[in-house]
Amino acid sequence: MEFIANALNGNFLSNVLPAPSDEVDGVLAAIAYGSNFNDEKGDFIGHCIANRYRLDIWMRYDHTVPVALPLLWRLLRHHKDNIFCNLVPDVLHSKVIWWRGYGAYIGSANLSDRAWVSNIEAGVFLTEADLQDNGMHIELENFFESLRSFEQVFPLDEDVIKELAKIEAARKGLQNIGKELRKKPSWEGPAFSEKKKAWDRRKEKFRREWHDALAHLQSIGEQLRTHRPRWVEEDVPLTWQVDQYLHAYYYNHVGEANRKPFEDYFAKNRRNPNAAVSAMLTWWAGTDTPPSNEDYTFYDGAPYIREHLSRDNVLNLTQAEFAGVCERTHATRDHVIKMKLAALGRPDLKTLSREERLPLYAGWLLQQRNAMGWSVLQLLNYVLYGGRNEDLWERLYIASHDKNYSLPHYGLNSMAELVGWALPEVTPPRNGRTSKALRALGFDVKVY
């Protein structure tokens, strides 16, 4: 955690912008007020564009024109670069930026040169590990999902900017003049108008998205029946084949090395995702060898997880066996490298490899308990076997979003991946990489 106070402590918000080597799964921001920066290439928006991050930003709309017109035009102009702005009438006053997978700023800084450089501001930057430590990632996820759900929120477009330009011209700098010209009604905020419980609304949205993505995965699975490479044995479950087809596509055809601009591919393929799938199926079927070690998953990783997370075994895993599960879970391997070594019991060290971290992580996680006193093994037993297969989506949502059930540093992607390896007859695995690959192919799914 870092305190951001600009010149007062020499730590500016620009200091915590992710480096090109940092993994960022998209940027979410809710910043009430804004104006253009002097350096458009190096500011927050320019940074997102340069690094090809998708930015979803919510800003304020009212008769005082809280976001400067040049900034609004700039945001609209860069819609083609995956910059998406929505406007919240009257009540938005937050200053939050979440670089998903990297960390979040929460403080007082608006989107302006003064706020980022010369104003006296106060805020904190929390790394992704900090967010995971105290469940703040769940709170941020819920915060932005709430912003998405309000019917009063609307997308930025040219007509809105022209309307605000008329209001600004009429106001001539006075506070209330121009209010009668606005077309959108005043909003008193969610406490006065929202009747349905936020939890139910978010859960229902998750259900719809989850089943839409599942339909895409099942469709790809059906096509894989006739596009199986010679090195894939016939008895490998189709759900596993779907995941590893997407794995191979993502690591061999999306970007180069660590640069994976999946949103650019989404923009290119969204008009015809089936054509993109078909082209990659032809490539996949013609491979003579595993493109990126998919055979290890088919014949070691997935069978190991399926055996050890069976109904008879899941509650009785030893630490070594659970470490083996963690080592074979892609999402967990990605997450553990971001954890602080102090949390893993090694504050004396500055660096540890992923392979060295995983056994420490498994031992640490087995000691954690949720609000109901459950261990991670009891939580997995609940997700896998705590009800009907048709309700698996709901148990995943509860286990990852309900603070009574959730555990620190063990989220949706790890659990949703595991259920696919453990229950291939029920569902394919799904983790962040699965979702990114689907988006790259042109499917409008969410990356969790």
Contacts in CASP RR format, 6 or more apart in sequence:
PFRMAT RR
TARGET T0000
AUTHOR 0000-0000-0000
METHOD contacts of the structure
MODEL  1
MEFIANALNGNFLSNVLPAPSDEVDGVLAAIAYGSNFNDEKGDFIGHCIA
NRYRLDIWMRYDHTVPVALPLLWRLLRHHKDNIFCNLVPDVLHSKVIWWR
GYGAYIGSANLSDRAWVSNIEAGVFLTEADLQDNGMHIELENFFESLRSF
EQVFPLDEDVIKELAKIEAARKGLQNIGKELRKKPSWEGPAFSEKKKAWD
RRKEKFRREWHDALAHLQSIGEQLRTHRPRWVEEDVPLTWQVDQYLHAYY
YNHVGEANRKPFEDYFAKNRRNPNAAVSAMLTWWAGTDTPPSNEDYTFYD
GAPYIREHLSRDNVLNLTQAEFAGVCERTHATRDHVIKMKLAALGRPDLK
TLSREERLPLYAGWLLQQRNAMGWSVLQLLNYVLYGGRNEDLWERLYIAS
HDKNYSLPHYGLNSMAELVGWALPEVTPPRNGRTSKALRALGFDVKVY
1 124 0 8 1.000
1 125 0 8 1.000
1 126 0 8 1.000
1 127 0 8 1.000
1 130 0 8 1.000
2 11 0 8 1.000
2 16 0 8 1.000
2 124 0 8 1.000
2 125 0 8 1.000
3 9 0 8 1.000
3 11 0 8 1.000
3 122 0 8 1.000
3 123 0 8 1.000
3 124 0 8 1.000
4 11 0 8 1.000
4 12 0 8 1.000
4 13 0 8 1.000
4 15 0 8 1.000
4 16 0 8 1.000
4 105 0 8 1.000
4 107 0 8 1.000
4 109 0 8 1.000
4 121 0 8 1.000
4 122 0 8 1.000
4 123 0 8 1.000
4 124 0 8 1.000
4 125 0 8 1.000
5 11 0 8 1.000
5 120 0 8 1.000
5 121 0 8 1.000
5 122 0 8 1.000
5 123 0 8 1.000
6 12 0 8 1.000
6 13 0 8 1.000
6 116 0 8 1.000
6 117 0 8 1.000
6 118 0 8 1.000
6 119 0 8 1.000
6 120 0 8 1.000
6 121 0 8 1.000
7 118 0 8 1.000
7 120 0 8 1.000
8 120 0 8 1.000
12 116 0 8 1.000
12 117 0 8 1.000
13 105 0 8 1.000
13 109 0 8 1.000
13 115 0 8 1.000
13 116 0 8 1.000
13 121 0 8 1.000
13 125 0 8 1.000
14 116 0 8 1.000
14 117 0 8 1.000
16 105 0 8 1.000
16 125 0 8 1.000
17 44 0 8 1.000
17 47 0 8 1.000
18 24 0 8 1.000
18 51 0 8 1.000
18 99 0 8 1.000
18 102 0 8 1.000
20 51 0 8 1.000
20 259 0 8 1.000
21 258 0 8 1.000
22 99 0 8 1.000
22 102 0 8 1.000
23 101 0 8 1.000
23 102 0 8 1.000
23 258 0 8 1.000
23 334 0 8 1.000
24 51 0 8 1.000
24 53 0 8 1.000
24 99 0 8 1.000
24 100 0 8 1.000
24 101 0 8 1.000
24 102 0 8 1.000
25 100 0 8 1.000
25 101 0 8 1.000
25 432 0 8 1.000
25 436 0 8 1.000
25 447 0 8 1.000
26 53 0 8 1.000
26 54 0 8 1.000
26 55 0 8 1.000
26 99 0 8 1.000
26 100 0 8 1.000
26 263 0 8 1.000
26 447 0 8 1.000
27 48 0 8 1.000
27 53 0 8 1.000
27 54 0 8 1.000
27 55 0 8 1.000
27 56 0 8 1.000
27 57 0 8 1.000
27 97 0 8 1.000
27 98 0 8 1.000
27 99 0 8 1.000
27 100 0 8 1.000
28 56 0 8 1.000
28 57 0 8 1.000
28 96 0 8 1.000
28 97 0 8 1.000
28 98 0 8 1.000
28 100 0 8 1.000
28 140 0 8 1.000
28 144 0 8 1.000
29 44 0 8 1.000
29 55 0 8 1.000
29 56 0 8 1.000
29 57 0 8 1.000
29 58 0 8 1.000
29 96 0 8 1.000
29 97 0 8 1.000
29 98 0 8 1.000
29 111 0 8 1.000
30 57 0 8 1.000
30 58 0 8 1.000
30 59 0 8 1.000
30 88 0 8 1.000
30 92 0 8 1.000
30 94 0 8 1.000
30 95 0 8 1.000
30 96 0 8 1.000
30 143 0 8 1.000
30 144 0 8 1.000
30 147 0 8 1.000
31 57 0 8 1.000
31 58 0 8 1.000
31 59 0 8 1.000
31 94 0 8 1.000
31 95 0 8 1.000
31 96 0 8 1.000
31 97 0 8 1.000
31 110 0 8 1.000
31 111 0 8 1.000
32 59 0 8 1.000
32 60 0 8 1.000
32 66 0 8 1.000
32 92 0 8 1.000
32 93 0 8 1.000
32 94 0 8 1.000
32 95 0 8 1.000
32 110 0 8 1.000
33 59 0 8 1.000
33 60 0 8 1.000
33 66 0 8 1.000
33 67 0 8 1.000
33 110 0 8 1.000
33 111 0 8 1.000
33 112 0 8 1.000
34 59 0 8 1.000
34 66 0 8 1.000
34 67 0 8 1.000
34 68 0 8 1.000
34 71 0 8 1.000
34 110 0 8 1.000
34 111 0 8 1.000
34 112 0 8 1.000
35 67 0 8 1.000
35 68 0 8 1.000
35 70 0 8 1.000
35 71 0 8 1.000
35 111 0 8 1.000
35 112 0 8 1.000
35 113 0 8 1.000
36 68 0 8 1.000
36 70 0 8 1.000
36 71 0 8 1.000
36 74 0 8 1.000
37 43 0 8 1.000
37 44 0 8 1.000
37 45 0 8 1.000
37 112 0 8 1.000
37 113 0 8 1.000
37 116 0 8 1.000
38 113 0 8 1.000
40 46 0 8 1.000
40 74 0 8 1.000
41 50 0 8 1.000
42 50 0 8 1.000
43 113 0 8 1.000
43 116 0 8 1.000
44 97 0 8 1.000
44 111 0 8 1.000
44 116 0 8 1.000
45 55 0 8 1.000
45 74 0 8 1.000
45 75 0 8 1.000
45 78 0 8 1.000
45 83 0 8 1.000
47 53 0 8 1.000
48 54 0 8 1.000
48 55 0 8 1.000
48 83 0 8 1.000
49 78 0 8 1.000
49 81 0 8 1.000
49 83 0 8 1.000
52 81 0 8 1.000
52 82 0 8 1.000
52 259 0 8 1.000
52 261 0 8 1.000
52 263 0 8 1.000
52 264 0 8 1.000
53 82 0 8 1.000
53 99 0 8 1.000
53 263 0 8 1.000
54 82 0 8 1.000
54 84 0 8 1.000
54 263 0 8 1.000
55 82 0 8 1.000
55 83 0 8 1.000
55 84 0 8 1.000
56 84 0 8 1.000
56 86 0 8 1.000
56 144 0 8 1.000
57 75 0 8 1.000
57 83 0 8 1.000
57 84 0 8 1.000
57 85 0 8 1.000
57 86 0 8 1.000
58 85 0 8 1.000
58 86 0 8 1.000
58 87 0 8 1.000
58 88 0 8 1.000
58 92 0 8 1.000
58 147 0 8 1.000
58 153 0 8 1.000
59 66 0 8 1.000
59 67 0 8 1.000
59 85 0 8 1.000
59 86 0 8 1.000
59 87 0 8 1.000
59 88 0 8 1.000
59 92 0 8 1.000
59 111 0 8 1.000
60 66 0 8 1.000
60 67 0 8 1.000
60 87 0 8 1.000
60 88 0 8 1.000
60 89 0 8 1.000
60 90 0 8 1.000
60 92 0 8 1.000
60 93 0 8 1.000
61 67 0 8 1.000
61 87 0 8 1.000
61 88 0 8 1.000
61 89 0 8 1.000
61 90 0 8 1.000
61 154 0 8 1.000
61 160 0 8 1.000
61 164 0 8 1.000
61 184 0 8 1.000
62 89 0 8 1.000
62 90 0 8 1.000
62 182 0 8 1.000
62 186 0 8 1.000
63 167 0 8 1.000
63 171 0 8 1.000
63 176 0 8 1.000
63 178 0 8 1.000
63 179 0 8 1.000
63 181 0 8 1.000
63 182 0 8 1.000
64 171 0 8 1.000
64 175 0 8 1.000
65 164 0 8 1.000
65 167 0 8 1.000
65 168 0 8 1.000
65 171 0 8 1.000
67 87 0 8 1.000
69 161 0 8 1.000
69 164 0 8 1.000
69 165 0 8 1.000
69 168 0 8 1.000
71 111 0 8 1.000
72 85 0 8 1.000
72 156 0 8 1.000
72 160 0 8 1.000
72 161 0 8 1.000
72 164 0 8 1.000
73 161 0 8 1.000
75 83 0 8 1.000
75 85 0 8 1.000
75 156 0 8 1.000
76 85 0 8 1.000
76 156 0 8 1.000
76 157 0 8 1.000
76 158 0 8 1.000
76 161 0 8 1.000
80 267 0 8 1.000
82 263 0 8 1.000
82 264 0 8 1.000
82 267 0 8 1.000
84 155 0 8 1.000
85 155 0 8 1.000
85 156 0 8 1.000
86 147 0 8 1.000
86 153 0 8 1.000
86 154 0 8 1.000
86 155 0 8 1.000
86 156 0 8 1.000
87 153 0 8 1.000
87 154 0 8 1.000
87 155 0 8 1.000
87 156 0 8 1.000
87 160 0 8 1.000
88 147 0 8 1.000
88 150 0 8 1.000
88 152 0 8 1.000
88 153 0 8 1.000
88 187 0 8 1.000
89 152 0 8 1.000
89 153 0 8 1.000
89 184 0 8 1.000
89 185 0 8 1.000
89 186 0 8 1.000
89 187 0 8 1.000
90 186 0 8 1.000
90 187 0 8 1.000
90 188 0 8 1.000
90 189 0 8 1.000
91 187 0 8 1.000
91 188 0 8 1.000
91 189 0 8 1.000
91 190 0 8 1.000
95 105 0 8 1.000
95 106 0 8 1.000
95 107 0 8 1.000
95 108 0 8 1.000
95 109 0 8 1.000
95 110 0 8 1.000
96 104 0 8 1.000
96 105 0 8 1.000
96 106 0 8 1.000
96 107 0 8 1.000
96 140 0 8 1.000
96 143 0 8 1.000
97 104 0 8 1.000
97 105 0 8 1.000
98 104 0 8 1.000
98 140 0 8 1.000
98 144 0 8 1.000
100 447 0 8 1.000
101 128 0 8 1.000
101 338 0 8 1.000
102 127 0 8 1.000
102 128 0 8 1.000
103 125 0 8 1.000
103 126 0 8 1.000
103 127 0 8 1.000
103 128 0 8 1.000
103 130 0 8 1.000
103 131 0 8 1.000
104 125 0 8 1.000
104 126 0 8 1.000
104 131 0 8 1.000
104 136 0 8 1.000
104 140 0 8 1.000
105 123 0 8 1.000
105 124 0 8 1.000
105 125 0 8 1.000
106 123 0 8 1.000
106 124 0 8 1.000
106 126 0 8 1.000
107 121 0 8 1.000
107 122 0 8 1.000
107 123 0 8 1.000
107 124 0 8 1.000
108 115 0 8 1.000
108 121 0 8 1.000
108 122 0 8 1.000
108 123 0 8 1.000
109 115 0 8 1.000
109 116 0 8 1.000
109 119 0 8 1.000
109 121 0 8 1.000
109 123 0 8 1.000
115 121 0 8 1.000
126 136 0 8 1.000
127 338 0 8 1.000
127 340 0 8 1.000
128 137 0 8 1.000
128 338 0 8 1.000
129 338 0 8 1.000
129 339 0 8 1.000
129 340 0 8 1.000
129 343 0 8 1.000
129 409 0 8 1.000
130 136 0 8 1.000
131 137 0 8 1.000
131 140 0 8 1.000
132 335 0 8 1.000
132 339 0 8 1.000
132 408 0 8 1.000
132 409 0 8 1.000
133 340 0 8 1.000
133 343 0 8 1.000
133 408 0 8 1.000
133 409 0 8 1.000
134 408 0 8 1.000
135 403 0 8 1.000
135 406 0 8 1.000
135 408 0 8 1.000
138 400 0 8 1.000
138 401 0 8 1.000
138 403 0 8 1.000
138 406 0 8 1.000
141 401 0 8 1.000
142 198 0 8 1.000
142 202 0 8 1.000
142 401 0 8 1.000
145 202 0 8 1.000
145 205 0 8 1.000
146 190 0 8 1.000
146 198 0 8 1.000
146 202 0 8 1.000
147 153 0 8 1.000
148 205 0 8 1.000
149 198 0 8 1.000
149 201 0 8 1.000
149 202 0 8 1.000
149 205 0 8 1.000
150 190 0 8 1.000
150 194 0 8 1.000
152 184 0 8 1.000
152 187 0 8 1.000
152 189 0 8 1.000
152 193 0 8 1.000
154 160 0 8 1.000
154 184 0 8 1.000
163 181 0 8 1.000
163 182 0 8 1.000
163 183 0 8 1.000
166 181 0 8 1.000
167 178 0 8 1.000
167 181 0 8 1.000
167 182 0 8 1.000
170 177 0 8 1.000
170 178 0 8 1.000
170 181 0 8 1.000
171 177 0 8 1.000
171 178 0 8 1.000
187 193 0 8 1.000
202 401 0 8 1.000
203 394 0 8 1.000
203 397 0 8 1.000
203 401 0 8 1.000
206 393 0 8 1.000
206 397 0 8 1.000
206 401 0 8 1.000
207 393 0 8 1.000
207 394 0 8 1.000
207 397 0 8 1.000
209 445 0 8 1.000
209 446 0 8 1.000
210 393 0 8 1.000
210 396 0 8 1.000
210 397 0 8 1.000
211 393 0 8 1.000
212 445 0 8 1.000
213 430 0 8 1.000
213 435 0 8 1.000
213 438 0 8 1.000
213 443 0 8 1.000
213 445 0 8 1.000
213 446 0 8 1.000
214 427 0 8 1.000
214 428 0 8 1.000
214 430 0 8 1.000
216 273 0 8 1.000
216 438 0 8 1.000
216 443 0 8 1.000
216 445 0 8 1.000
217 239 0 8 1.000
217 242 0 8 1.000
217 428 0 8 1.000
217 430 0 8 1.000
217 434 0 8 1.000
217 438 0 8 1.000
218 428 0 8 1.000
220 242 0 8 1.000
220 245 0 8 1.000
220 246 0 8 1.000
220 277 0 8 1.000
220 281 0 8 1.000
221 238 0 8 1.000
221 239 0 8 1.000
221 241 0 8 1.000
221 242 0 8 1.000
221 428 0 8 1.000
222 238 0 8 1.000
223 277 0 8 1.000
223 278 0 8 1.000
223 281 0 8 1.000
224 238 0 8 1.000
224 241 0 8 1.000
224 242 0 8 1.000
224 245 0 8 1.000
224 281 0 8 1.000
224 284 0 8 1.000
225 238 0 8 1.000
227 281 0 8 1.000
227 282 0 8 1.000
227 284 0 8 1.000
227 285 0 8 1.000
228 234 0 8 1.000
228 241 0 8 1.000
228 285 0 8 1.000
229 284 0 8 1.000
229 285 0 8 1.000
229 286 0 8 1.000
229 287 0 8 1.000
229 288 0 8 1.000
230 288 0 8 1.000
231 287 0 8 1.000
231 288 0 8 1.000
231 289 0 8 1.000
231 290 0 8 1.000
231 295 0 8 1.000
232 241 0 8 1.000
232 298 0 8 1.000
233 298 0 8 1.000
233 299 0 8 1.000
236 298 0 8 1.000
237 424 0 8 1.000
237 425 0 8 1.000
238 424 0 8 1.000
239 420 0 8 1.000
239 424 0 8 1.000
239 425 0 8 1.000
239 427 0 8 1.000
239 428 0 8 1.000
239 429 0 8 1.000
240 297 0 8 1.000
240 298 0 8 1.000
240 302 0 8 1.000
240 420 0 8 1.000
240 421 0 8 1.000
240 424 0 8 1.000
240 428 0 8 1.000
240 429 0 8 1.000
242 428 0 8 1.000
243 297 0 8 1.000
243 420 0 8 1.000
243 428 0 8 1.000
243 429 0 8 1.000
243 430 0 8 1.000
243 434 0 8 1.000
244 294 0 8 1.000
244 297 0 8 1.000
244 298 0 8 1.000
245 280 0 8 1.000
245 281 0 8 1.000
245 284 0 8 1.000
246 433 0 8 1.000
246 434 0 8 1.000
246 437 0 8 1.000
246 438 0 8 1.000
247 292 0 8 1.000
247 294 0 8 1.000
247 297 0 8 1.000
247 330 0 8 1.000
247 433 0 8 1.000
247 437 0 8 1.000
248 284 0 8 1.000
248 287 0 8 1.000
248 290 0 8 1.000
248 291 0 8 1.000
248 292 0 8 1.000
248 294 0 8 1.000
249 280 0 8 1.000
249 284 0 8 1.000
249 437 0 8 1.000
249 440 0 8 1.000
249 441 0 8 1.000
250 260 0 8 1.000
250 262 0 8 1.000
250 433 0 8 1.000
250 436 0 8 1.000
250 437 0 8 1.000
250 440 0 8 1.000
251 291 0 8 1.000
251 292 0 8 1.000
252 291 0 8 1.000
252 292 0 8 1.000
253 280 0 8 1.000
253 283 0 8 1.000
253 440 0 8 1.000
254 260 0 8 1.000
254 261 0 8 1.000
254 262 0 8 1.000
254 265 0 8 1.000
254 436 0 8 1.000
254 437 0 8 1.000
254 440 0 8 1.000
255 261 0 8 1.000
255 265 0 8 1.000
260 436 0 8 1.000
262 436 0 8 1.000
262 437 0 8 1.000
262 439 0 8 1.000
262 440 0 8 1.000
263 439 0 8 1.000
265 439 0 8 1.000
265 440 0 8 1.000
265 441 0 8 1.000
265 442 0 8 1.000
266 439 0 8 1.000
266 440 0 8 1.000
266 442 0 8 1.000
266 444 0 8 1.000
268 442 0 8 1.000
269 275 0 8 1.000
269 276 0 8 1.000
269 440 0 8 1.000
269 441 0 8 1.000
269 442 0 8 1.000
270 442 0 8 1.000
270 444 0 8 1.000
273 441 0 8 1.000
273 442 0 8 1.000
273 443 0 8 1.000
276 441 0 8 1.000
276 442 0 8 1.000
277 441 0 8 1.000
280 441 0 8 1.000
290 296 0 8 1.000
297 328 0 8 1.000
300 328 0 8 1.000
301 328 0 8 1.000
301 421 0 8 1.000
302 328 0 8 1.000
302 421 0 8 1.000
302 424 0 8 1.000
304 324 0 8 1.000
304 325 0 8 1.000
304 328 0 8 1.000
305 325 0 8 1.000
305 328 0 8 1.000
305 329 0 8 1.000
305 418 0 8 1.000
305 421 0 8 1.000
305 422 0 8 1.000
306 421 0 8 1.000
306 422 0 8 1.000
306 424 0 8 1.000
307 313 0 8 1.000
308 314 0 8 1.000
308 317 0 8 1.000
308 321 0 8 1.000
308 322 0 8 1.000
308 324 0 8 1.000
308 325 0 8 1.000
309 325 0 8 1.000
309 380 0 8 1.000
309 384 0 8 1.000
309 418 0 8 1.000
309 421 0 8 1.000
309 422 0 8 1.000
310 422 0 8 1.000
311 384 0 8 1.000
311 385 0 8 1.000
314 377 0 8 1.000
314 380 0 8 1.000
314 381 0 8 1.000
314 384 0 8 1.000
314 385 0 8 1.000
315 377 0 8 1.000
315 378 0 8 1.000
315 381 0 8 1.000
317 325 0 8 1.000
317 377 0 8 1.000
319 359 0 8 1.000
319 362 0 8 1.000
319 363 0 8 1.000
319 366 0 8 1.000
322 362 0 8 1.000
322 363 0 8 1.000
322 365 0 8 1.000
322 366 0 8 1.000
322 376 0 8 1.000
322 377 0 8 1.000
323 358 0 8 1.000
323 359 0 8 1.000
323 361 0 8 1.000
323 362 0 8 1.000
323 363 0 8 1.000
324 358 0 8 1.000
324 362 0 8 1.000
325 362 0 8 1.000
325 418 0 8 1.000
326 332 0 8 1.000
326 333 0 8 1.000
326 336 0 8 1.000
326 358 0 8 1.000
326 361 0 8 1.000
326 362 0 8 1.000
326 365 0 8 1.000
327 333 0 8 1.000
327 355 0 8 1.000
327 358 0 8 1.000
328 421 0 8 1.000
329 414 0 8 1.000
329 417 0 8 1.000
329 418 0 8 1.000
329 421 0 8 1.000
330 417 0 8 1.000
330 431 0 8 1.000
330 433 0 8 1.000
331 411 0 8 1.000
331 413 0 8 1.000
331 414 0 8 1.000
331 416 0 8 1.000
331 417 0 8 1.000
331 431 0 8 1.000
331 432 0 8 1.000
331 433 0 8 1.000
332 358 0 8 1.000
332 361 0 8 1.000
332 410 0 8 1.000
332 414 0 8 1.000
332 417 0 8 1.000
333 354 0 8 1.000
333 358 0 8 1.000
334 433 0 8 1.000
335 409 0 8 1.000
335 411 0 8 1.000
335 413 0 8 1.000
335 414 0 8 1.000
336 354 0 8 1.000
336 357 0 8 1.000
336 358 0 8 1.000
336 361 0 8 1.000
337 354 0 8 1.000
337 357 0 8 1.000
339 357 0 8 1.000
339 361 0 8 1.000
339 409 0 8 1.000
341 347 0 8 1.000
341 349 0 8 1.000
341 350 0 8 1.000
341 351 0 8 1.000
341 352 0 8 1.000
341 357 0 8 1.000
343 364 0 8 1.000
343 409 0 8 1.000
344 352 0 8 1.000
344 357 0 8 1.000
344 360 0 8 1.000
344 361 0 8 1.000
344 364 0 8 1.000
345 360 0 8 1.000
345 364 0 8 1.000
346 352 0 8 1.000
346 360 0 8 1.000
352 360 0 8 1.000
361 409 0 8 1.000
365 376 0 8 1.000
365 407 0 8 1.000
365 409 0 8 1.000
365 410 0 8 1.000
366 375 0 8 1.000
366 376 0 8 1.000
366 377 0 8 1.000
368 375 0 8 1.000
368 376 0 8 1.000
368 407 0 8 1.000
368 408 0 8 1.000
368 410 0 8 1.000
369 375 0 8 1.000
369 407 0 8 1.000
370 379 0 8 1.000
370 404 0 8 1.000
370 405 0 8 1.000
370 406 0 8 1.000
370 407 0 8 1.000
371 403 0 8 1.000
371 404 0 8 1.000
371 405 0 8 1.000
372 404 0 8 1.000
372 405 0 8 1.000
374 382 0 8 1.000
374 405 0 8 1.000
376 407 0 8 1.000
376 410 0 8 1.000
379 399 0 8 1.000
379 405 0 8 1.000
379 407 0 8 1.000
379 410 0 8 1.000
379 415 0 8 1.000
380 415 0 8 1.000
380 418 0 8 1.000
382 395 0 8 1.000
382 399 0 8 1.000
382 405 0 8 1.000
383 392 0 8 1.000
383 395 0 8 1.000
383 396 0 8 1.000
383 399 0 8 1.000
383 415 0 8 1.000
383 419 0 8 1.000
384 418 0 8 1.000
384 419 0 8 1.000
384 422 0 8 1.000
384 423 0 8 1.000
386 395 0 8 1.000
387 395 0 8 1.000
389 423 0 8 1.000
389 426 0 8 1.000
392 419 0 8 1.000
392 423 0 8 1.000
392 426 0 8 1.000
392 427 0 8 1.000
396 412 0 8 1.000
396 415 0 8 1.000
396 416 0 8 1.000
396 419 0 8 1.000
397 412 0 8 1.000
398 405 0 8 1.000
399 405 0 8 1.000
399 406 0 8 1.000
399 411 0 8 1.000
399 412 0 8 1.000
399 415 0 8 1.000
400 406 0 8 1.000
400 411 0 8 1.000
400 412 0 8 1.000
400 415 0 8 1.000
401 412 0 8 1.000
412 448 0 8 1.000
413 430 0 8 1.000
413 431 0 8 1.000
413 432 0 8 1.000
413 448 0 8 1.000
414 431 0 8 1.000
416 429 0 8 1.000
416 430 0 8 1.000
416 431 0 8 1.000
416 448 0 8 1.000
417 429 0 8 1.000
417 430 0 8 1.000
417 431 0 8 1.000
417 434 0 8 1.000
418 429 0 8 1.000
419 426 0 8 1.000
419 427 0 8 1.000
419 429 0 8 1.000
420 426 0 8 1.000
420 427 0 8 1.000
420 428 0 8 1.000
420 429 0 8 1.000
420 430 0 8 1.000
421 429 0 8 1.000
428 434 0 8 1.000
432 447 0 8 1.000
432 448 0 8 1.000
435 445 0 8 1.000
435 446 0 8 1.000
435 447 0 8 1.000
435 448 0 8 1.000
436 447 0 8 1.000
438 445 0 8 1.000
439 445 0 8 1.000
439 447 0 8 1.000
END
